[in-house]
Amino acid sequence: APDAVLPLADVRDTSATLAILALAEKPQHSVYNLPCESMSSGELASLVQQTGRDIRITFGNRTLDDNPALVNSDRLKREFNYQPVPLAQRLQDYREELRKCL
């Protein structure tokens, strides 16, 4: 459904987070949440549709169970001074790369 809220992370932020943690000499904690953005399916669809003219997205009526609307990653951001790139910016960068290739 377009109003379902999803915690989303770009694969580049996921891999950067894993690398930071793998290379950390002495992390202060044993558990960290992956930085992500919470956004509705409808908002995500709107962002994705901006990447190309011929993208059509439809929604069903299923609901999500046990999906956290918010995930707190302040511990990782604070300890390692890490700021993920906003998803809207990632998609904008992707659009620009697409235009260069066409």
ABEGO torsion letter per residue (X at the ends): XAABBBBBBBAAAAAAAAAAAAABABBABABBBBBBBBBBAAAAAAAAAAABAABBBBBBABBBBGBBABBBAAAAAAAAGBBBBBAAAAAAAAAAAAAAAX
